[in-house]
Amino acid sequence: MKTARILIFTALFCSFSGLRVDAASGSRLHFIRRDYGVAITLDMHALGENVFPDHYLEASSDLSAWQEVGVVSGGIGIWPTTQEWSWNTNEQRQFFRVRERLNVSGADLNGIDLSGQNHRGANLPWAELRNANLVGTDFSEANLEDANLRDSFLSGANLRDADLCNADLRGANVSSNDLAHAALLNTWMPDGTFATDDLLAEALALDVSAELTAPVSIYLKMRRELAAIRAVVPDAFPVSPRFEWGIPNGLCVTVTPQQFDAINASDLGPINHFGNWADKIAFARHFHPRALAAILRRRFGVTEIEPFLFAGTGDYAIYNATESTYTLSRGFDDCPSGCLQRLTWVVKIAGDGKPIIIQAASNHAMFTAPVFPALNLLQLIPEVSESGETNSL
């Protein structure tokens, strides 16, 4: 089990009638000698606005083998905050530890100081962590999806395999090295731009779901599996695929000034003018173009919407959910006119998550690339920062 802080207490059972131990974190244990053994009472402590971690009480006679005595689930504003267990033992000395794990959705931890603490595997989706002191905090493998981390201090924090999808990091004190191994999907970065750390996983998640934005669960699964494939078949990357529906954000959208303001203020924003065209827009986050087009028509009355269209062939990627296979194909030489050379792999993800190469081919020996006809109007859409600056992809 992934846990956070571990607080260890020692109890001598030979002669005491009652003992109270206070931990620096705020947890408190009472040991009371009774006829049938020892009664143990745990007083839980809260963090932030009445946010109680899960508490796990365990016992050991040798600090090696631990036995679970009891568990108290945390939450927000829970009651009661005291739990009692009975403990029978023939040992004269016993060690106890209380393990804590933050496991609360929507926790209000605004301005909290968790610096230097171990909160590995914490589950804090939608948490309010604005202005929090998280310097050196271990948040590895933590779920911080949709968390508000604006203006927080994350320097030196361990964010390896942390889920920061859709999180808000604007103004946060965190370096690119701190974020190097975190999962990012439409994550609002300290400089006001949006970032996704695996664009191929995002595009494939959009392809299989057809939703407006890539579902986080699908994205994380594909991100994990593609990382395993990269380790086995590095030559299969990079892949910049096009799909039957185009590419993320692959729309040429013409709007009025009133429509621009309405879209920019909505959950689709921020947006910016595309290039030098005052009436065309670019989106900061990545959307499925067909879902996006439907929303623009329905909610904002936009009528001039054209998909990005492509001539010839290029890279392509296909995920087969039934077979758990990825087909990854890279085109070379005279693309997109025809790609005179092509390297293609079919890789299956086994039940244990390990990739198995099923097929490999070159120069169209086994595969024919899909062709999406029509004129290539636009291929790239710029990133848009919160300040409205346009950055080429």
ChimeraX attribute file (.defattr): number of C-alpha atoms within 10 A of each C-alpha:
attribute: neighborCount
match mode: 1-to-1
recipient: residues
	/A:1	5
	/A:2	13
	/A:3	18
	/A:4	22
	/A:5	17
	/A:6	15
	/A:7	16
	/A:8	16
	/A:9	15
	/A:10	14
	/A:11	15
	/A:12	13
	/A:13	20
	/A:14	10
	/A:15	8
	/A:16	11
	/A:17	11
	/A:18	14
	/A:19	14
	/A:20	13
	/A:21	15
	/A:22	13
	/A:23	13
	/A:24	8
	/A:25	12
	/A:26	11
	/A:27	17
	/A:28	17
	/A:29	23
	/A:30	16
	/A:31	23
	/A:32	17
	/A:33	17
	/A:34	13
	/A:35	6
	/A:36	10
	/A:37	14
	/A:38	19
	/A:39	17
	/A:40	20
	/A:41	17
	/A:42	22
	/A:43	16
	/A:44	21
	/A:45	18
	/A:46	18
	/A:47	18
	/A:48	16
	/A:49	13
	/A:50	15
	/A:51	22
	/A:52	25
	/A:53	23
	/A:54	20
	/A:55	26
	/A:56	18
	/A:57	23
	/A:58	18
	/A:59	22
	/A:60	18
	/A:61	16
	/A:62	10
	/A:63	12
	/A:64	8
	/A:65	9
	/A:66	15
	/A:67	12
	/A:68	13
	/A:69	17
	/A:70	16
	/A:71	15
	/A:72	17
	/A:73	16
	/A:74	22
	/A:75	19
	/A:76	18
	/A:77	12
	/A:78	12
	/A:79	8
	/A:80	8
	/A:81	15
	/A:82	13
	/A:83	14
	/A:84	14
	/A:85	14
	/A:86	16
	/A:87	15
	/A:88	10
	/A:89	12
	/A:90	9
	/A:91	11
	/A:92	11
	/A:93	14
	/A:94	17
	/A:95	16
	/A:96	21
	/A:97	22
	/A:98	25
	/A:99	19
	/A:100	26
	/A:101	24
	/A:102	25
	/A:103	22
	/A:104	21
	/A:105	19
	/A:106	18
	/A:107	24
	/A:108	21
	/A:109	21
	/A:110	19
	/A:111	18
	/A:112	18
	/A:113	18
	/A:114	17
	/A:115	18
	/A:116	15
	/A:117	16
	/A:118	20
	/A:119	22
	/A:120	23
	/A:121	23
	/A:122	24
	/A:123	21
	/A:124	23
	/A:125	22
	/A:126	20
	/A:127	22
	/A:128	23
	/A:129	28
	/A:130	23
	/A:131	21
	/A:132	22
	/A:133	21
	/A:134	26
	/A:135	20
	/A:136	18
	/A:137	22
	/A:138	24
	/A:139	25
	/A:140	21
	/A:141	20
	/A:142	25
	/A:143	24
	/A:144	27
	/A:145	24
	/A:146	20
	/A:147	24
	/A:148	27
	/A:149	30
	/A:150	22
	/A:151	20
	/A:152	24
	/A:153	24
	/A:154	24
	/A:155	19
	/A:156	19
	/A:157	22
	/A:158	26
	/A:159	24
	/A:160	18
	/A:161	19
	/A:162	23
	/A:163	28
	/A:164	27
	/A:165	27
	/A:166	23
	/A:167	24
	/A:168	25
	/A:169	26
	/A:170	22
	/A:171	18
	/A:172	20
	/A:173	20
	/A:174	21
	/A:175	13
	/A:176	9
	/A:177	13
	/A:178	16
	/A:179	21
	/A:180	13
	/A:181	16
	/A:182	21
	/A:183	28
	/A:184	27
	/A:185	28
	/A:186	23
	/A:187	23
	/A:188	28
	/A:189	24
	/A:190	20
	/A:191	13
	/A:192	20
	/A:193	23
	/A:194	25
	/A:195	20
	/A:196	20
	/A:197	18
	/A:198	18
	/A:199	19
	/A:200	20
	/A:201	23
	/A:202	25
	/A:203	24
	/A:204	22
	/A:205	25
	/A:206	23
	/A:207	21
	/A:208	15
	/A:209	14
	/A:210	17
	/A:211	16
	/A:212	19
	/A:213	21
	/A:214	25
	/A:215	17
	/A:216	19
	/A:217	11
	/A:218	17
	/A:219	24
	/A:220	21
	/A:221	13
	/A:222	20
	/A:223	21
	/A:224	16
	/A:225	19
	/A:226	21
	/A:227	15
	/A:228	16
	/A:229	22
	/A:230	14
	/A:231	10
	/A:232	15
	/A:233	16
	/A:234	11
	/A:235	13
	/A:236	17
	/A:237	14
	/A:238	13
	/A:239	17
	/A:240	17
	/A:241	20
	/A:242	20
	/A:243	17
	/A:244	10
	/A:245	16
	/A:246	20
	/A:247	24
	/A:248	26
	/A:249	22
	/A:250	25
	/A:251	27
	/A:252	20
	/A:253	18
	/A:254	20
	/A:255	21
	/A:256	12
	/A:257	10
	/A:258	10
	/A:259	17
	/A:260	21
	/A:261	14
	/A:262	15
	/A:263	19
	/A:264	16
	/A:265	12
	/A:266	10
	/A:267	8
	/A:268	18
	/A:269	18
	/A:270	22
	/A:271	25
	/A:272	24
	/A:273	20
	/A:274	20
	/A:275	13
	/A:276	7
	/A:277	9
	/A:278	14
	/A:279	15
	/A:280	19
	/A:281	22
	/A:282	22
	/A:283	23
	/A:284	27
	/A:285	23
	/A:286	25
	/A:287	25
	/A:288	24
	/A:289	26
	/A:290	19
	/A:291	13
	/A:292	21
	/A:293	23
	/A:294	15
	/A:295	15
	/A:296	20
	/A:297	13
	/A:298	11
	/A:299	11
	/A:300	15
	/A:301	12
	/A:302	18
	/A:303	13
	/A:304	13
	/A:305	18
	/A:306	14
	/A:307	19
	/A:308	22
	/A:309	19
	/A:310	19
	/A:311	16
	/A:312	18
	/A:313	21
	/A:314	26
	/A:315	23
	/A:316	19
	/A:317	22
	/A:318	17
	/A:319	19
	/A:320	11
	/A:321	9
	/A:322	6
	/A:323	11
	/A:324	13
	/A:325	20
	/A:326	24
	/A:327	18
	/A:328	22
	/A:329	27
	/A:330	23
	/A:331	24
	/A:332	15
	/A:333	12
	/A:334	13
	/A:335	15
	/A:336	17
	/A:337	11
	/A:338	17
	/A:339	19
	/A:340	13
	/A:341	14
	/A:342	21
	/A:343	20
	/A:344	26
	/A:345	22
	/A:346	20
	/A:347	24
	/A:348	22
	/A:349	19
	/A:350	13
	/A:351	8
	/A:352	6
	/A:353	13
	/A:354	13
	/A:355	24
	/A:356	15
	/A:357	15
	/A:358	13
	/A:359	12
	/A:360	16
	/A:361	14
	/A:362	15
	/A:363	15
	/A:364	15
	/A:365	11
	/A:366	11
	/A:367	15
	/A:368	12
	/A:369	19
	/A:370	14
	/A:371	17
	/A:372	18
	/A:373	12
	/A:374	11
	/A:375	11
	/A:376	14
	/A:377	13
	/A:378	13
	/A:379	12
	/A:380	14
	/A:381	23
	/A:382	19
	/A:383	22
	/A:384	25
	/A:385	21
	/A:386	18
	/A:387	12
	/A:388	15
	/A:389	14
	/A:390	20
	/A:391	12
	/A:392	9
	/A:393	8
